[in-house]
Amino acid sequence: MKGYWIGRVDVSNPDAYQNYVKANAVPFAKYGARFLVRGGAYRIAEGEARARNVVIEFPTYEAALECWDSPEYQAAKAERDGHAVADIIIIEGYEGPQPG
């Protein structure tokens, strides 16, 4: 099964946040990440949202977990700390039956 990171982010320091964006490219490439959603227009249909929404696909759920736990990503995350507030989940994809 594929794995996904689903993130909702409020950036408080856009200039410093760019250091995180540059730094996360290395682990994302290493673990086969692909952005499916990276910002963009959205509508709040229910509940609460943050200003920025991201969905990142990985080849496997294990790769998604390994990327998060990697020293490379943790170093990139340190660049984000203090400059953004994020809610991130790592979730396994679904390939079963779909509505008919």
N, C-alpha and C positions, 0 to 999 in steps of 0.2 A: 504494500500500500504506500502511496505517496504520503508525505508529511507536509504540514503547513505551519507557518507562523502567521498568526493573525494579531496585528498590532493596532492600537489606537494611541495616538501621541499628541500631546500639547507641547510645542517647542517654545521655550521662553527666551532663548538666545540663538537666533538663526545663524549668525556668523560662526559661533562655536560649534553648532550642530553640524556644520559642513565638515568639520574634522572627523566626526563620527561617520558621516556618509562616505568619506574617502577611505577611512580605516576599515569599514565593514566590507568593502569590495573584495579584500583578500580572502576572508573566511567564506564569504558567499560564493566566490568562484571555486574555492577548494571543495565545498560540499554540494555543488551543483544547484545552487539557489536560482530561482527565476521569479522575478516580480510579476504577479498577476494584477495587483492593485498597488499603486504608489501615489497616494494623494488623490487628486481628482475630485470632481463634483460628487456630492452625495446629498441625500435627503434623510433626515431622521424620521423613521417610520414609527419607532417605538423606543422608549427608554432614553438613555443619554448617549452622547457621542463626544469624542475629542476632535480637535481641529484637523488632524491628519490620520488617515486610515491606510493600512498596508496589509496586503496578503502576499506572502512569499511561499512559493512551492519548492519542495525538495524531492529528489527522486524516491526517497523512502522516509518513513517516520523516523527510523534510526538515524539517518543523515541529518534530519532536522534537529534531533536531540544532540547529536554529536557536534553540530555547528554551534549551538548555544553553549555547550559545555567546553568548547575548544578555547585554548589560551588566546588564539587569534581574535575570536569574537569577544571574549571577555576584555581584552585590551581595547577593542573598538568601543565596546559598551562603556568603558571608563571615560572615553571621550564625550559620551552623551550625558553621563551622570552630572547632575547639577544644571544642565542646560535644557532638559526636557523631562516631562512626566509621561510614563508609558504604561499601558496595560498590554501585556503580550501573553498569548497562549500558544502552545505547541500542540498540534492535534493531528491525529491520524486521519487520512482520507477515507473515502467510502467508495466502493466500486460495486455495490449490490444493486438489487432491483430498483427501478425508478418508477415514479407515478406514470400510469398508463395511458 
